[in-house]
Amino acid sequence: MIVLHLSDLHLSRYGETVLWTRRDPDDGRDWTPIHTWQRWQVEGARDKKGRPQDLRLVDPDGVVHKDRSWPSRKDDDAISDLLATAMKRHETSAEKLIASPPPEEDLEPLIRLDPSNTNLLFLRLVKRVEAISPDVIFITGDITDNGFGYALVRHYLAPWIERGRLLAVPGNHDTYDMIPRMGRRRRSEIKETSYLQFARAINMTPNKAGLYNRLLADLAVVGINSCMMPRVPLSASGEVSAEQLKWIHDLGKDDAFRSARMRVALVHHHILPMPLKLGGRSPIEVGMRLRNGAETLDALGEAGFDFIFHGHRHCGYVVKLPGKPMVVSSPSSTLGCETYGKPYFWQLDFSRQQPFPELVELDPHGLTSGGVHRPYF
């Protein structure tokens, strides 16, 4: 059984990773449509004396992508700048890439023009996944950047979804908003609803405790939700609820679970604290951590898990502590690894007596560079 571990795709409506704000009708300004293109709108607001004040670009979903001052002169240039942004993003929208994907020979030139566009990078990733044709795919959270983009996964990974072989858990970007802006809780509710719709579509609806359990041949897989929104603003930390920990404790006594040849857990937040040298961003580690990571690791170890797969920090590594499950951290499968720089994912052959993660690196053509590699760190 060949399993691929993907994570942190950060798909979005148009492939960009920016701070989005939904159009707020109660912001105190009177916005008037000035120009419409493909259901995108350039809107303008005037001050109390009727003078041009602000311009903004709003997409068909009511999300503000760009705002700027409204110049008293060269209005056409300012409006054209916003429309150019709309046209560029329209070409890499999830809907456009599903209905009319770029020819294979055009994909890399498009990525060179927009190297951080996660929607385009996902298409490159899909080509490599299809070439491997794995039996199972794990995705450990941050499937989207802001709650949009699930349609790309449902479309391009449909063969695995239809066979019940795509297993995923949510990430903080999928479920809550860490920025302390007005309407934060409402935005988080919208994102959580979107994720649950996706989970139902791939038959990964969590139980009352917030997790799920699947048996694939002799492989037992448990998906855990670590995305409990922190009380502290600007934090992307997580926590595994007491209900989930109790459920894991009880599962460890279940005969069917114990009889599985291999037992794996999927979770988004990293179980182990990031080493200073590896993470390179120690000042924000507190705001990124799994708040009860040590307790969760102990619970999974006592329940008899063999592997823990996670993402979140965009750093790839493999750690095996005595008496604990092997911890496999995935970088972003689209944006790459914070320490290695290049995008890659993990491949494991669970038909082996002792499966070990192999690094599958992507070259510019979506193929491996020098095959797969066994990391020893």
Secondary structure, DSSP 8 states (H G I E B T S, - for coil): -EEEEE----B-SSS-----EE--TTSSS-EEEEEEETTEEEEEEE-TTS-EEEEEEE-TTSEEEEEEE--SS-HHHHHHHHHHHHHHHHHT-HHHHHHS---HHHHHHHHHHSTT-HHHHHHHHHHHHHHH--SEEEEES--BSSS--HHHHHHHTHHHHHTT-EEEE--HHHH---S--TTHHHHHHHHHHHHHHHHHHTT----TTS-EEEEETTEEEEE-------SSTT---B---HHHHHHHHHHTT-HHHHHSSEEEEE-SS-SS---HHHHS-GGGSTTTSBTTHHHHHHHHHHHT--EEEE-SSS--EEEE-TTS-EEEE--BTTTB-TTT-S-EEEEEETTSSS---EEEEE-TTSSEEEEEE----
